[in-house]
Amino acid sequence: MLALLGGPRAVTRTAELAHASRWPVYGDEEKAAVLDAMSAANIYAPTPELEREFGAYHGARYALAQCNGTSTLHTAYFAAGVRPGDEVITSAYTWHLQVTPILALHALPVFCDIHPHSGCMDPEDLRRKITPRTRAIVVVHAYGAVAPMDEITAIAREHGVPVIEDASHAHGAVYHGRKIGTLGDIGCFSLQAAKLMNGIEGGIIITDREEYYERACALAHYERLPALAHQEYRQYNDPDQVQAPSSFGFKYRIHPLAAAISRVQLRHLDEGNRRRQEHLGALSRRIEASGGDVLKPPYEEEGVFRTWLGYMCQYHQPAGGPSRDRIVEALRAEGLPANGGRAGYLPVYWNPLYQRRDLWGDGYPFDAPYVREKVSYERGLCPQAEQFFQRTVGLPVLHRDVSSELLDEIAGAVAKVLAHRDQLV
């Protein structure tokens, strides 16, 4: 009998599961790094070191550390030349703050549907959505599943449009031999506490193009302008002139203590990713064997090393079967902390901001005079994204080593609920 209905719980190793799934955890190295930074003559010293190390890890020419992931996206859009009235194509299934910086530049988000297995941008729908007004394409590697970058970048090159990777879920992921964040023109990473490499708060941009790096500095790092290669940007902070050395004046620089923590986290990133892959890959194989066509484990593509910010399964409700929420309820009763997917990842255009359209007053930016073609965001715009959100069943990510017995119990809880799902109707 299911535990929800009075039977025994399938997961009994609850302390081990809580220990393995707790994140983030900071050790003596992070604490020592913070103390070293606080006692150093130059409190900002960890920032250039983080940029150097993160750039080298990815083989990127430029790295620019910032205060959070949202600021990296705002900076990347500005660096790519997004202007009022431009269109920026982005996934409909993403964190909503990945999209709002587009609106902050008075540009228009165009939502692209996703592949129903991976949750990442569908190249075919991208091809349908691209227009002469498209200024940039933003790719999201949802929960560490890697988007089909070969197809996406090929489409972008056909149209001469830069690709920005939101790699905030995919630190250390590898796509056919190349690190995520280096496949497009600009890579953006969050270093927020939930991320696989983090400084509690922070973000970092990588790019190989000098122009993008210098434009990023012009928006957000006025103190760096005098050292840039081009007078076009140096002129905004010229020590020989009587002027405010601010350019736009956005102070997006990272907190130096966050940079110190992030440097330690980077050193352990690959080790942690390998551990998560070992345990969650094994769990996926067990769920695949017992779930059939009802519960699909997270997507893994051959030749791609994905990461595991989340472990998001897809529940395909059988005719007459229990709802997704009822399945989640039953899994939780078995001792498995399941959830219905992060609410922040509902299709972005379902949010009131895209329906009321009056945040700036008078319909801006959606109905501004410089908008050449009016946009609307009706339900049904991206059906796969809507269905993906409604099917999601999230299970715990295992960040530390676990016993085979715990993996047996987790897989057993899933198998038990699916085998007896008729009891939930």
FILOMI-414490 format. One record per residue (C-alpha): residue number from 1; x, y, z. Coordinates in nm, 3 decimals. Layout:
// residues N
REC     k         x         y         z
REC   NUM         X         Y         Z
...
***
This chain:
// residues 425
REC     k         x         y         z
REC     1     0.000     0.000     0.000
REC     2     0.119     0.352    -0.076
REC     3     0.245     0.548     0.225
REC     4    -0.004     0.822     0.142
REC     5    -0.279     0.572     0.215
REC     6    -0.125     0.424     0.528
REC     7     0.145     0.191     0.397
REC     8     0.516     0.192     0.493
REC     9     0.748     0.459     0.356
REC    10     0.986     0.355     0.082
REC    11     1.263     0.600     0.180
REC    12     1.398     0.540     0.529
REC    13     1.751     0.679     0.491
REC    14     1.623     1.031     0.537
REC    15     1.929     1.170     0.718
REC    16     2.158     1.049     0.439
REC    17     1.928     1.198     0.175
REC    18     1.913     1.533     0.357
REC    19     2.292     1.543     0.384
REC    20     2.347     1.452     0.019
REC    21     2.094     1.700    -0.118
REC    22     2.183     2.000     0.099
REC    23     2.325     2.285    -0.109
REC    24     2.525     2.503    -0.088
REC    25     2.778     2.387     0.169
REC    26     3.091     2.592     0.238
REC    27     3.399     2.441     0.393
REC    28     3.723     2.555     0.547
REC    29     3.866     2.661     0.210
REC    30     3.588     2.913     0.145
REC    31     3.610     3.047     0.499
REC    32     3.987     3.088     0.475
REC    33     3.953     3.261     0.136
REC    34     3.711     3.516     0.285
REC    35     3.941     3.587     0.579
REC    36     4.243     3.620     0.350
REC    37     4.057     3.870     0.131
REC    38     3.943     4.073     0.430
REC    39     4.297     4.099     0.565
REC    40     4.466     4.174     0.231
REC    41     4.604     4.518     0.148
REC    42     4.386     4.519    -0.164
REC    43     4.035     4.402    -0.077
REC    44     3.947     4.381    -0.447
REC    45     4.231     4.141    -0.531
REC    46     4.008     3.827    -0.564
REC    47     3.814     3.979    -0.855
REC    48     4.085     3.983    -1.126
REC    49     4.203     3.643    -1.006
REC    50     3.854     3.497    -1.046
REC    51     3.827     3.648    -1.393
REC    52     4.165     3.509    -1.495
REC    53     4.088     3.161    -1.362
REC    54     3.732     3.142    -1.493
REC    55     3.843     3.265    -1.836
REC    56     4.125     3.009    -1.845
REC    57     3.889     2.728    -1.739
REC    58     3.671     2.804    -2.042
REC    59     3.950     2.907    -2.279
REC    60     3.784     3.249    -2.313
REC    61     3.975     3.565    -2.396
REC    62     3.774     3.792    -2.164
REC    63     3.592     3.734    -1.836
REC    64     3.406     4.001    -1.644
REC    65     3.278     3.935    -1.291
REC    66     2.956     4.104    -1.184
REC    67     2.716     4.132    -0.892
REC    68     2.460     3.871    -1.008
REC    69     2.344     3.670    -1.305
REC    70     2.069     3.914    -1.401
REC    71     2.325     4.192    -1.439
REC    72     2.533     3.973    -1.671
REC    73     2.234     3.931    -1.901
REC    74     2.156     4.305    -1.902
REC    75     2.522     4.370    -1.984
REC    76     2.531     4.103    -2.256
REC    77     2.221     4.243    -2.427
REC    78     2.372     4.592    -2.421
REC    79     2.707     4.459    -2.545
REC    80     2.534     4.287    -2.836
REC    81     2.375     4.617    -2.937
REC    82     2.013     4.560    -2.833
REC    83     1.823     4.887    -2.885
REC    84     1.468     5.015    -2.827
REC    85     1.226     4.836    -3.056
REC    86     1.462     4.547    -3.133
REC    87     1.352     4.187    -3.087
REC    88     1.540     3.938    -2.872
REC    89     1.446     3.572    -2.909
REC    90     1.456     3.374    -2.587
REC    91     1.318     3.052    -2.448
REC    92     0.965     3.061    -2.313
REC    93     1.078     2.826    -2.036
REC    94     1.325     3.020    -1.822
REC    95     1.364     3.226    -1.508
REC    96     1.169     3.545    -1.569
REC    97     1.460     3.771    -1.470
REC    98     1.647     3.644    -1.774
REC    99     1.385     3.827    -1.982
REC   100     1.320     4.149    -1.791
REC   101     1.657     4.307    -1.885
REC   102     1.535     4.291    -2.245
REC   103     1.243     4.510    -2.141
REC   104     1.480     4.737    -1.945
REC   105     1.648     4.816    -2.279
REC   106     1.303     4.886    -2.427
REC   107     1.338     4.590    -2.659
REC   108     1.080     4.317    -2.713
REC   109     1.116     3.954    -2.604
REC   110     1.007     3.700    -2.864
REC   111     0.940     3.367    -2.698
REC   112     1.065     3.050    -2.864
REC   113     0.917     2.711    -2.782
REC   114     1.123     2.427    -2.640
REC   115     1.202     2.067    -2.717
REC   116     0.958     1.853    -2.515
REC   117     1.232     1.627    -2.376
REC   118     1.512     1.867    -2.283
REC   119     1.327     2.187    -2.198
REC   120     1.575     2.378    -2.417
REC   121     1.515     2.598    -2.721
REC   122     1.373     2.424    -3.030
REC   123     1.576     2.521    -3.340
REC   124     1.276     2.474    -3.568
REC   125     1.067     2.722    -3.374
REC   126     1.367     2.955    -3.359
REC   127     1.378     2.953    -3.737
REC   128     1.010     3.044    -3.747
REC   129     1.050     3.329    -3.496
REC   130     1.357     3.503    -3.639
REC   131     1.293     3.825    -3.837
REC   132     1.495     4.119    -3.972
REC   133     1.422     4.288    -3.637
REC   134     1.599     4.016    -3.435
REC   135     1.900     4.167    -3.260
REC   136     2.004     3.871    -3.041
REC   137     1.919     3.511    -2.954
REC   138     1.939     3.398    -2.590
REC   139     1.980     3.026    -2.524
REC   140     1.902     2.876    -2.183
REC   141     2.052     2.542    -2.080
REC   142     1.761     2.448    -1.858
REC   143     1.864     2.278    -1.532
REC   144     2.191     2.173    -1.696
REC   145     2.042     2.003    -2.004
REC   146     2.236     2.142    -2.298
REC   147     2.057     2.310    -2.588
REC   148     2.130     2.197    -2.949
REC   149     2.395     2.461    -3.004
REC   150     2.515     2.343    -3.346
REC   151     2.172     2.398    -3.498
REC   152     2.107     2.721    -3.308
REC   153     2.439     2.884    -3.395
REC   154     2.403     2.779    -3.760
REC   155     2.066     2.957    -3.780
REC   156     2.211     3.262    -3.606
REC   157     2.503     3.279    -3.851
REC   158     2.264     3.265    -4.147
REC   159     2.100     3.581    -4.018
REC   160     2.406     3.754    -3.872
REC   161     2.261     3.755    -3.520
REC   162     2.475     3.709    -3.205
REC   163     2.399     3.424    -2.965
REC   164     2.404     3.480    -2.589
REC   165     2.420     3.171    -2.369
REC   166     2.251     3.185    -2.031
REC   167     2.471     2.917    -1.879
REC   168     2.362     2.977    -1.520
REC   169     2.244     2.616    -1.487
REC   170     2.536     2.460    -1.669
REC   171     2.870     2.548    -1.507
REC   172     3.117     2.295    -1.643
REC   173     2.885     2.130    -1.895
REC   174     3.052     2.016    -2.217
REC   175     2.896     2.002    -2.564
REC   176     3.088     1.784    -2.810
REC   177     3.420     1.876    -2.654
REC   178     3.353     2.246    -2.587
REC   179     3.257     2.412    -2.260
REC   180     2.909     2.563    -2.237
REC   181     2.929     2.941    -2.247
REC   182     3.185     2.938    -2.528
REC   183     2.958     2.815    -2.808
REC   184     2.780     3.146    -2.859
REC   185     2.920     3.498    -2.870
REC   186     2.873     3.577    -2.500
REC   187     2.834     3.337    -2.208
REC   188     2.651     3.449    -1.892
REC   189     2.679     3.268    -1.558
REC   190     2.504     3.326    -1.228
REC   191     2.706     3.268    -0.910
REC   192     2.401     3.279    -0.683
REC   193     2.392     3.040    -0.388
REC   194     2.180     2.770    -0.555
REC   195     2.416     2.740    -0.852
REC   196     2.667     2.458    -0.892
REC   197     2.953     2.708    -0.862
REC   198     2.867     3.007    -0.649
REC   199     2.982     3.296    -0.437
REC   200     2.646     3.326    -0.255
REC   201     2.573     3.613    -0.496
REC   202     2.754     3.705    -0.815
REC   203     2.778     3.654    -1.188
REC   204     3.037     3.642    -1.463
REC   205     3.048     3.701    -1.839
REC   206     3.287     3.542    -2.089
REC   207     3.350     3.633    -2.452
REC   208     3.624     3.621    -2.713
REC   209     3.520     3.948    -2.878
REC   210     3.692     4.264    -2.765
REC   211     3.403     4.481    -2.879
REC   212     3.157     4.297    -2.655
REC   213     3.394     4.317    -2.359
REC   214     3.448     4.690    -2.402
REC   215     3.079     4.764    -2.442
REC   216     3.014     4.560    -2.127
REC   217     3.265     4.776    -1.941
REC   218     3.101     5.091    -2.078
REC   219     2.769     4.987    -1.926
REC   220     2.879     4.847    -1.595
REC   221     3.248     4.901    -1.509
REC   222     3.343     5.264    -1.546
REC   223     3.668     5.216    -1.351
REC   224     3.801     4.994    -1.633
REC   225     3.740     5.236    -1.918
REC   226     4.079     5.414    -1.917
REC   227     4.258     5.083    -1.985
REC   228     4.043     4.978    -2.282
REC   229     4.190     4.952    -2.630
REC   230     3.951     5.187    -2.810
REC   231     3.909     5.559    -2.761
REC   232     3.541     5.514    -2.847
REC   233     3.494     5.382    -2.491
REC   234     3.796     5.536    -2.315
REC   235     3.654     5.883    -2.378
REC   236     3.382     5.821    -2.120
REC   237     3.639     5.803    -1.840
REC   238     3.934     6.016    -1.949
REC   239     4.147     6.121    -1.649
REC   240     4.279     6.416    -1.850
REC   241     3.934     6.565    -1.895
REC   242     3.702     6.741    -1.652
REC   243     3.417     6.490    -1.642
REC   244     3.238     6.242    -1.425
REC   245     3.418     5.910    -1.480
REC   246     3.102     5.707    -1.500
REC   247     2.985     5.637    -1.853
REC   248     2.643     5.480    -1.780
REC   249     2.745     5.432    -1.420
REC   250     2.588     5.093    -1.352
REC   251     2.801     4.954    -1.070
REC   252     2.772     4.588    -1.153
REC   253     3.107     4.476    -1.014
REC   254     3.114     4.164    -0.799
REC   255     3.157     4.183    -0.424
REC   256     3.520     4.080    -0.359
REC   257     3.424     3.830    -0.090
REC   258     3.188     3.663    -0.338
REC   259     3.480     3.648    -0.582
REC   260     3.697     3.485    -0.314
REC   261     3.434     3.217    -0.246
REC   262     3.378     3.160    -0.617
REC   263     3.747     3.095    -0.679
REC   264     3.737     2.806    -0.431
REC   265     3.414     2.675    -0.581
REC   266     3.568     2.676    -0.929
REC   267     3.850     2.452    -0.811
REC   268     3.597     2.188    -0.702
REC   269     3.344     2.230    -0.985
REC   270     3.454     1.937    -1.203
REC   271     3.476     1.704    -0.904
REC   272     3.123     1.794    -0.795
REC   273     2.985     1.759    -1.147
REC   274     3.136     1.412    -1.182
REC   275     2.984     1.306    -0.850
REC   276     2.639     1.433    -0.941
REC   277     2.660     1.264    -1.280
REC   278     2.761     0.931    -1.127
REC   279     2.467     0.920    -0.886
REC   280     2.198     1.089    -1.091
REC   281     2.292     0.905    -1.407
REC   282     2.249     0.578    -1.216
REC   283     1.917     0.700    -1.078
REC   284     1.796     0.791    -1.427
REC   285     1.866     0.441    -1.554
REC   286     1.659     0.293    -1.273
REC   287     1.370     0.532    -1.323
REC   288     1.379     0.469    -1.698
REC   289     1.342     0.097    -1.628
REC   290     1.043     0.138    -1.398
REC   291     0.877     0.453    -1.530
REC   292     0.805     0.335    -1.882
REC   293     0.626     0.606    -2.078
REC   294     0.470     0.753    -1.764
REC   295     0.767     0.916    -1.590
REC   296     1.066     1.017    -1.801
REC   297     1.394     1.100    -1.625
REC   298     1.585     1.416    -1.722
REC   299     1.720     1.439    -2.074
REC   300     2.076     1.334    -2.151
REC   301     2.216     1.363    -2.504
REC   302     2.491     1.136    -2.634
REC   303     2.821     1.319    -2.664
REC   304     2.716     1.585    -2.413
REC   305     2.818     1.610    -2.048
REC   306     2.523     1.780    -1.885
REC   307     2.512     1.920    -1.533
REC   308     2.250     1.885    -1.261
REC   309     2.119     2.209    -1.118
REC   310     1.786     2.029    -1.095
REC   311     1.662     1.673    -1.145
REC   312     1.345     1.736    -1.342
REC   313     1.141     1.439    -1.465
REC   314     0.840     1.458    -1.695
REC   315     0.515     1.292    -1.589
REC   316     0.294     1.195    -1.881
REC   317    -0.047     1.148    -1.724
REC   318    -0.220     0.834    -1.855
REC   319    -0.585     0.852    -1.952
REC   320    -0.784     0.831    -1.631
REC   321    -0.463     0.839    -1.425
REC   322    -0.377     1.061    -1.130
REC   323    -0.266     1.418    -1.180
REC   324     0.096     1.532    -1.160
REC   325     0.028     1.697    -0.825
REC   326    -0.120     1.376    -0.687
REC   327     0.195     1.185    -0.794
REC   328     0.410     1.445    -0.620
REC   329     0.199     1.414    -0.306
REC   330     0.243     1.037    -0.308
REC   331     0.621     1.059    -0.359
REC   332     0.654     1.300    -0.068
REC   333     0.456     1.064     0.153
REC   334     0.708     0.793     0.064
REC   335     0.984     1.011     0.212
REC   336     1.109     1.154    -0.119
REC   337     1.106     1.538    -0.125
REC   338     0.947     1.575    -0.468
REC   339     0.798     1.894    -0.606
REC   340     0.596     2.010    -0.901
REC   341     0.881     2.200    -1.061
REC   342     0.997     2.548    -0.972
REC   343     0.707     2.790    -1.004
REC   344     0.943     3.057    -1.139
REC   345     0.981     2.851    -1.454
REC   346     0.626     2.871    -1.570
REC   347     0.609     3.000    -1.929
REC   348     0.739     3.353    -1.886
REC   349     0.459     3.521    -2.078
REC   350     0.204     3.387    -1.828
REC   351     0.333     3.646    -1.581
REC   352     0.121     3.962    -1.529
REC   353     0.394     4.185    -1.669
REC   354     0.322     4.051    -2.019
REC   355    -0.052     4.065    -1.984
REC   356    -0.116     4.404    -1.820
REC   357     0.156     4.580    -2.026
REC   358     0.143     4.902    -1.826
REC   359     0.451     4.892    -1.603
REC   360     0.603     5.199    -1.770
REC   361     0.266     5.355    -1.842
REC   362     0.099     5.397    -2.182
REC   363     0.187     5.040    -2.285
REC   364     0.565     5.089    -2.296
REC   365     0.772     4.923    -2.420
REC   366     0.530     4.692    -2.599
REC   367     0.333     4.968    -2.771
REC   368     0.597     5.241    -2.796
REC   369     0.617     5.452    -3.115
REC   370     0.944     5.285    -3.216
REC   371     0.787     4.937    -3.213
REC   372     0.744     4.844    -3.577
REC   373     0.514     4.549    -3.523
REC   374     0.290     4.504    -3.221
REC   375     0.341     4.197    -3.007
REC   376     0.106     3.994    -2.790
REC   377     0.165     3.708    -2.553
REC   378    -0.141     3.486    -2.552
REC   379    -0.168     3.150    -2.382
REC   380    -0.086     2.874    -2.625
REC   381     0.199     3.078    -2.778
REC   382     0.454     2.807    -2.691
REC   383     0.257     2.488    -2.626
REC   384     0.555     2.265    -2.552
REC   385     0.682     2.503    -2.284
REC   386     0.336     2.514    -2.127
REC   387     0.308     2.135    -2.123
REC   388     0.664     2.090    -1.996
REC   389     0.590     2.312    -1.697
REC   390     0.270     2.124    -1.619
REC   391     0.441     1.782    -1.645
REC   392     0.749     1.853    -1.434
REC   393     0.826     1.642    -1.128
REC   394     1.140     1.755    -0.946
REC   395     1.343     1.513    -0.732
REC   396     1.641     1.592    -0.507
REC   397     1.985     1.654    -0.658
REC   398     2.252     1.439    -0.490
REC   399     2.555     1.663    -0.441
REC   400     2.759     1.429    -0.221
REC   401     2.840     1.061    -0.217
REC   402     2.551     0.831    -0.131
REC   403     2.511     0.462    -0.067
REC   404     2.367     0.223    -0.321
REC   405     2.099     0.151    -0.064
REC   406     1.976     0.511    -0.077
REC   407     1.965     0.502    -0.458
REC   408     1.765     0.179    -0.429
REC   409     1.520     0.347    -0.193
REC   410     1.474     0.655    -0.416
REC   411     1.421     0.445    -0.726
REC   412     1.200     0.212    -0.525
REC   413     0.979     0.498    -0.411
REC   414     0.928     0.607    -0.772
REC   415     0.858     0.252    -0.888
REC   416     0.616     0.194    -0.601
REC   417     0.411     0.507    -0.671
REC   418     0.396     0.439    -1.044
REC   419     0.306     0.073    -1.001
REC   420     0.019     0.156    -0.765
REC   421    -0.090     0.487    -0.915
REC   422    -0.442     0.351    -0.959
REC   423    -0.477     0.390    -0.580
REC   424    -0.440     0.770    -0.625
REC   425    -0.739     0.821    -0.851
***
